[in-house]
Amino acid sequence: MKPMHRRHPESTTRLRKKMATQGAAPLVALAGALDVVVTSPNEGSERSRPIHTLSFVSSRIDGPLRMFIAHTAGVYIAFKTSLEEKGDKRQLISRFSKLYRSALAQLNESRASEGAPPHVFRAVESVWHLCEILILDPQPAPGVLIQQLQQWAAAWSSSPAGKRSPKAVPGDDGNDESFWDNFTTLVMLGQIEDACSMLRSHGSGDTEDFVLMTQILLSMPLFGQDVYMEFLTKWNEWQETVRQLVQGERFQDEPRFYSVCRLLYGSPQEFDRRKDLCDSWFQFVVTKAAYSQPLLKVADLAKLADEVLASKDFFSGDSLSQLVLSLLHGDLQAFTRLLANLDDLWWTGAHLVDLLREGGDLQSRNVPHVEALHEQLLRDYALCLLSQRPLWQTGLMYLHHCKPENRPMLIQAVISVHCSTQQKALKVAAVAENLGLPEATFAIYRMQSVKWLKKNKLDSALVWAIRSKNSPLVSRVAEMLLEDYLRSGTLICADQLRGLGQEMLVSERLMFLAKYAEFLRLRDECCNNAGPDNLEGAARAAELLLFLVNSEWSPRFFVVRLLEDAVQLLGDDNLVPQNIAYLQRLMACLQSTVKRRPGELKKDLLDKLNFACAKRTAQSLLYLMQIPNENIMQT
């Protein structure tokens, strides 16, 4: 059986085609909004009730979203590091889950402050919060569960009452229906203090009915340290008191208080009548449970949700509703499948499924292919980030946390990072090194060398080629530098070659180039500072030339240049006559070279070479004859 967690094929194809058509850093075009505006099926019998309208995630990742991604990447790394330490794993997962949710809240607040419409991460925050309550956090006590669900429902409410407590203007006659709708909504959401504040601020807040309603609300029992049976006894007594007030027609002159009291003692008929104040079915589930089942357990939520949805009074076909319903049923297989289909850049699936997997929640509920699911979501998220140039480093980090089987993909991802500058290339190479990918590091160096070769920047090309440790490439660049020297008469990378150490061992051509650069330096110094005090420099230059000619490291096209250098060295009158032993070895080496490559040498060059050798030999012999006998052996 195939795993039930893949994104809808049309959505995935559309997204990836869009990425492919945008080049190295494509725009992330998402398949569609999470939810759309919907109306109640009973549109003719009651007012239209919008569920949740959510816009696309931006086709280009903007500043707030980029900061959010970077921040949560840090949380992810810290979580993986903390897993290696000993401690309560469930508490650890709960703590890091709240860090993720805090980042979601900051992102959504930033969006709201800019006046942007609600988007998919607003829904993700709500789903994440519910998942914390029901699964990730340690299982709450029944009385605490309903309080947490009320806070969750209030936070997601689109009603103004769910966001803040509207204040009545002193002296208000209270005929404004929106005021009473907000007051009733606050009571239904369990925000009793805010509801009482509204009553006190009302123009009639000091009248007997208002004071009594406030006292009723404030006397509501709250689950704390009570024993279950003790709390249930208090709750039943309080509800019975409220019921008696209603039956005694205590609020016959205040129908709004009469309605609220019926809600307080859990009248099913009153809840059905006021369900229009709830902007979603799951808010209605929590509201109804709060006053009918105050000691609700997690296992009771599925039945209650099914009862509410069976009435067909609420729309539940949007993605958010399906996610919430799957959580209430404890169906994590459906939940993870829905997460994989969210148009959120795969962020939620990569992080929330990671927490569920580490906590063993997916495994304990027999979700198939857990490891494959986790791997796919993490990889998809990483590749999505890699499609955005500013997020390449974050994408590599996530891809690095995939299984070792993805190493070839990781290497290719590193190599594919766009390097517009040399500094960027060095940074990418350093990241590859930290990730333990020497192959990628050397590949980056190699590509940079080729890039500078195409731009005819041979000195830069040589630096990158040496870093790549690619012998054929280094040899090719070295030969091109020698060719450039033959054309221009200037060795453009002489300073760089002087600083080489063991790096020159990468290629024989590079060793030849470095030694030849050293020969040119010594020869120029001898020519500029000729005299008895510079005999050692002249000897070193001759020794180097002898080494270069005899090493056979020279390219064939450069042999003539070596012989010309020999002619120049031997024929320079500014140089002090050399040690006769060096001259003999040099001439023997040159003669051997001439014999090996007779067709490459012109007759005039050979004549010049023979004349220079004969002249320098004669000068050396005359020089020796002028040295006192006691110093001859030293020379």
N, C-alpha and C positions, 0 to 999 in steps of 0.2 A: 504494500500500500504506500502511495506517495505521501510525504508529509504535507499536512494541511496548514502550511504557513507561508506560502508564496504570495507575493503581491499579484494582484490581478494582472494577467499578461498584457492586456491592452494598456494599462497604466504604466507598467514597467517599460514596454516597448516605446511608448510615446515619450517618456522621460529620457530614456537613453538615446533615442534618435535625436532628441533636442540637444542633449549634451554633445553628441558626436558632430553635429553640424556647427557647433560653436568653436571648434578648434581646441587648443590646449587648455583653455579655461572657459568652458561653456557656461552659459547661464543655466541655472537650475529651474526648469519650467515644470511645475507640478501639475498633476493630472486634473485636479479640481478642488473645489472647496470641500471642507469636511462636511458641513451641513448647509442646508438651504432653508429659505423661509417657507414655513409650512403653516397650514391653518387646520383648525379642528375639523374632523369629518362632519361634525354636526354644525356646519357653518351657519345654517339657517336658524338653529335654535339657540345659539349662544354666540357671543362675540368671537371674532377670529383671535387665536392665541398663537403668536409667533413663538417658535421653540428656541432656536439659536441660529443666528446668521453669522457665518464665519467666512472671512475672505481667504483668498489664496495666500500661502506663504509667498513672500516677495520673490519675483523671478530672479532678482539679484540679491544676494545676501548682504544686508545693509549693516551699518555700524552696531546697533543694539544686538542684532542677532549674532553678529560675529563675536562680540564680547561675551555673549551668552555661551556660545560654542566653546570659546577658549576657557571660560570659567568652569564649565562642566567637565571639560577635558582634564583640568587640574583635579577636580573632585574624583573623577574616574581613576586617575593615577594614584591618588591618595588612598582610595578604596582598595585597589589591588595591592598596594603596599601593606595596608593594615591587615589584609587577609593572612599575611604571612606571620602575624603576631598571634600569640595565644590570647584567648579571651572569649567572651560570649558572642558568638557569631550573629545571633538574632539581634542583639542590642546594637552591634556594629552596623548591620544592614539597615536597621531602623534609623540610626543616626545619619548615615550617608543618604538615605532616602529623603530625609528632611532637608539636607543640603541641596540636593537636586531640586526639590520643590521650592526651596527659597530662591534658587536661581530662576526658576520658572516665574515666580511671583514678581521678581525684579524686572524680568523681561516684559511681562504683561503690563506692569505699572509704567514702564518706560513707553510702551506702545500707547497706552491710554493717555499719558501726559502729552503726547504728540498729536492726539486727536485721531489716531489711526483706528480703523474698525477692528472689532475682535477677530482674532485669527486662530489658527489651529492650536497654537500653544496655550490659548486660554482654556480650551476644552481639555488639553493634555493635563494642565494643572489640576483641573477638577477630577479627572479620572485617576491621576496619580494619588491625589489626596484620599480618594475612596479606597484605592488599592492599599494604601498604608493602613487605613483603619481596619479593613477586613482581612488582610493577608500579611503584609510586611511587618507591622508592629506586633508585639506580643498580644495575644488574644485578650481584649478588654473584658472587664466584668459586664454582665448584662445591663446594669443600670448606667454604667459609663458609656456603653456602646451607643445608646440612643442620644446621649448628650453630644457625643462626637459626630454622629450623623446629622444632628440638628445644626451644628456649627458648619458642617460641610455643605448642607443644603442652603443655608443662609449665605455662605460665601459665593455660591454659584447662582443665586437668585438674580434675575434681571430686574426685579422690582426695586424701586427706590428704597423701600423699607428694608430690603435685604442688605443694602449698602450702608445706610445710615438711618437714624431715627428722625423723621421729619418733625419739626416743632410747629405747634399751632401758634398762631399769633394771639397774644393776650386779648381777651374780649371777643374772640371768634365765636360765632354762634353755633359752630359745629355742623353746619349743613353741607359742607363740602364733602362729597362722597369719596374723593381721593384720600382725604384725611382718615376717614374711617376704614377704607380699604387697606391703607398702610398700617393702621393700628391693628386690624384683624390679622394682617399678614405677619406682623411682628409676633403676635401671640401664637400663631400657627407654627412659626419658625422657632419658637421657644426663647425668643429674645424679650424676656419679661421685663427686665429693667428699662429697656428702651420703650416698651409699650407703656409702662407706668409713667415715664418721663413725658410721653405725649399727653397722657391724661392730666398730669399736673400743670402742663403748659396751656391747656385748653381754657377758654374763657369761663367755662363752668366747672373748672377743676376742683373748686372747694365745695361743690354741692354734695348732698348726701349720697346720691347714686354714684357719682364719680369717685368719692372717697371709698365707698363700699367696694366698687369694682377694683380699685387699686389694692385694697386690703385682700381681696380674694386672690388676686394675682400674686401678691407678695407672700401669701401663706401657702403657696404651692410647695409640696414636699420635694426636696432635691436629694437625689441619691448621693450619699457621701460614705461615711464609715458604717452605715447601718447594716445590720443583718438583713438579708433579702426579705424574709417574712416580716420583719419589723417595718421596713420601708413600705412593703406592699400594704400592710395594715394602715399605715398613715395615709398612703395614697388613696386607698378605697374610702377611707373616712372623709378625706378632703373632697373627693369627687361626689360622695353622697351628700355632703353639705351643699355643694354647688347645685346638685340636682334638686334638692329640696327648695332652694331659693328660686329656681326656675319654676318648679311646680307650684310654688306659693305665689307666683306672678309678681315677684318682688320688683322686676324690671319691666313691668308692663308699659311704663311710659318711656322706656329707653330700649327700643327693639334691637339696637346694635349691641347693647350689653347682653340682652337676652340671647342673641345669636352667639356671642363669644362664650357665654356660660355653657351653652349646649355643646360647643366645641370642646370646652374644658372637661366635661364629663364623658366625652367620647361618643356623642350621638352620631351614628352612621348617616342618618338622614341629613343632619346639618353639614357634615363633611361633604356629602354629595352636592348639597346646595351651594357651598362656598368653594368648590374645587376650582372655579374659574380664577381664584386668586393665586393659584399655583401655576407657574409658567412651565412646569414639566411634570411628567408622571412620577419621576423619582422623588421630586420635592413633595408631591402629594403622599407618596408612600411613607416618607419619613414623618411628615406632619401627622398622618393618621396613626402611625405606630406610636408616636410620642404620647398620645392621650388615650390610646386603647391598650397598648402593650408596653408599659414603661420599662419592663425588665426583658425587653426583646433580646433574643439571641441571634447570632449570625445565621444559624440554620433556618430561622423563621423568615428571613428576608425574602427568599425566593418565592415562597407561597404567597406572601403579602403582595409582592410585585406582580405575580401572575393574576391575582384577584383584581388588582387595579387595572391592569392592561386588558383583562377580559371584558371590562365594561365598554371598551372601544371609545372612551371619552378623551383619550390622549393619543397623540401621534408618537410612535416609537420606532419609526423606520430609519431615522437618521443614525449616523455613525456613533455619536455620543451616547444615544439611548441604547444602542446595541452593546457598546462597551460596558456601560453601567449594568445592563441586564446580565451580561455574562459574568460580571463580578458578583452580583447578588446571587446568582446560581452557583457560583464557585466553579464555573466552566472555564478553566484557564486555557484549554485548547482553543476554544472559540475566541477567547480574549486575546491570545497571542496572534491568532490569525488576523483579527481586526487591527491589532497594533501594526502588523506588517503592511497593512493596506492604507495606513494613515499617510497623508501628504505632508509629512513633517521632516523631510530629509532623512527619514529613518532614525531620527534622534531618539524618540521614545522607545522604539523596539530595542535599539542597541543598549540603552541604559536600564530600562525597567525590566526587561527580560533577563538582563545580567544579574540584577538583584534577586529576581525570583529563582533563577537557576542556582545562584550561590546559596540561597536559603533552603534549597531543596523543595520549594513549593511546587514547581512544575513536575518534578519527579514523583512527589507524593500523590499528586492527582493524576498520575499515569498519562501525562502529556507525551505523545510519541515524538521521537526524533529531537529530543531537547538539545543535544549538543549541535546537531545540524542546524536547528532553528537559531540558536545563539550565534553560531558561526556565520550564518548567512546574513543576519541582521547587522552584526558588527562589521562584516566585510562591506555590505552595501552602504552603510553609513560612512565608512572610511573612504570608499571610492567616490561617494558623493562629495565629501570634503575635498578630495584631491582634484575634483573638477573645478574647484574654486582656487585660483592662484594664491590669494592671501592665506588660505587655510591648509596649504600643502603639508606643513610640519605637523599639524594636528591630525590630518588624515593619515600620515605615515605612522604616527604613534598608535592610532587605533588598529591599523592594519598589522602592526608589529605584535599586537596582543592576540591576533588570530593564531590558529594552529600552525605548527612548523610546515605543514603541507603547503601553506600559502607563501612560503619564502620566495619562490620564483616570481609570484605576483608582486610581492613587496619590493624585490630588486628592480623589477620593471617599472614599478611606480616611482621609485627613487630616481631612476634614470630618466623618466619622462617629465620630471619637474622642470619647468621652464626657467632657465638661468639667463637673465638678461644682462647681468654684470658678472665680473670676475668675483666680486665679493659674495654675490648670491651663490655662485658655483662653489666657493670655498665653504659657505655655510651648509649647503646641501651635502657636500662631501663629508663635513664634520658630523652632520646628523646621521648619515649612512654609517660612518665609523662607530658612532655611539650605539647604533642599532645592531652592530656586529655584522655589517654587510661590506666586507672589503671588496667584493666583486663590483658592487655598485659604486663604491668610491673610485676604484680604478677606471671604471667605465665613464664616470663623470669627467675625470681628468683627461681621458682619451678624447672624449667628444669636444672638450674645450680646446684641446690641442688642434684637432681637425678644424674647428671653427676659426681659430686664429690663423691656421695655414691658409684657409680660403680667403682670409682678409690680407694675406701676405705680411702678417706680423710674425716674423720668424722668431724673434726673441721671446715673445709671449708663448708661441707655439712650443718652443723648446722647453720652457719652464713647465708647462702642463704635461708635455710628453715625458719628461723625467719623472714627474710625480706619478704618472700612470704606470711606470715600470714596464712599459710595452716596448721590447727591444726593437722590433721592426719599425715601429713609429718613431722611436728616438733616432734610429739610424737614418731614416728618411729625412727627418728634420735636420739632422747634422749635415747630411749631404747637401740639402738645400742651402744651408748656411755657408758651406764651402763654395757652392756655385755662386751664391750672392757675393762672396768675398772675391772670387775671380772676376766678377763683373765690375764691382765697385772699388775694390782694393781696401775695403774696410770690413773688419770683423765686428758686427754690430753687437754681439753678446759677449765680448771679451771679459767684462767685469763679472758677469754671471758665471762664466766658466771658471774664473779664478776661485770662486767659493765652493766649487764642487769637492766633495769628499768621496765617500764610497758610492755616491750616486753615479759616478762616471763608469762604474763597472756594469751598468745595465746594458751597454752596447759598445762594441769595439770602435764603431764610428764615433761615438761620443768621447771615448778615451782619446782617439786620434785628434778630435777637434779640440779637446781641452789641452792636450800636450802641444798641439800646434799653436794655440793661443799663448801658451807659456813661452814657446820658442820666439814668437813675434815680440813679446814683451822684452825678453832677454836681449834679442838682437837689437831692438831699438835703444835699449839702455846702453849697450856696447857702442853703438854708433854715436850716441849723444855724449857719452862719457869715455871716449877712447883714451887709453893711456896705460902705463904699467900697473896702476892700481886696480884696473878692471880686468886683469887676466882671468880671474876666476869666473866672471860673468861670461866672457868670450868662450871659455872652455865649456861652461854649462850649455850655452847656446849650441855649440858644435856637437856636444854630447846628445842634446835633444834632437837635433836634426839627424844625427846618426841613428838614433833610436827610431825616429819616425820613418826614415827611409827603409830601415832594416825590418820594421815590424810587419810590413805588408798589410797594415790596417787602412792604408790610404785607398780611397776610391780610384779607379783607373784614370778618371779624368783629372785627378789632382797630382799624378806622378810628375808631370812636366813642371808643375808649380814648385814641387819640392826640389827638383834639380835646378830650377831658376833661383830658388832661395840659396842653394848651395853655391851657385856661381856668385851670387851677390855677397854671401858671407866670405867666400874665399877672395873675392876681388876687391873688397872694401879696403882702401889704403889707410883709412882712419883707424883700423883695428890693428892692435899689436900682433905680430906674428904668433901663431898658435904653437902649442906643443906638437912636436913632430909625430908623436904616437897617434894623436887624434886625427891628424891629417892623413896618415897612412890608413887608418881604419875607415875614415870617411871616403877616401878615394876608392878603397876596395869595395865598400858598400855601393857607391855610385856606379862603379864598373859592373857589379853584379846586377844592379837594376837595369842598366843599359842592355845587358845581355838577355835579360828575361823579357824585355819589351822593346825590341829593336824597331819595330814598325811604328811605335808611338812617338818617337823622338826625332826631331828634325836635325839635319846635319849642322846647321849653324849653332844650335844649342849644344851639341856634342863638342863642337870646336871651342865654344866659349868655356865649357866645363873643363876640357883638357888644358886649355891655356891658363885658367884660373888655378887649377891644381898644380900645374908646373910652376907658376909664378909664386904661389903661396909656399910651395916646398922650398924653392930657392930662397925666399925671404926668411923662412924659418931656419935654414941652414946657416945663412949669414948671421942671423940673430944669435944662434948658438955659438958661432965662432967668436962673437964679441963678449960672451959671458966668461968671467974668470973660471979657471979650471975647477976650483973647489966648489962652484955652484952648478956645474953642468949636470951632475948626477941628480941634483934636486929638481932640475927642470925636466 
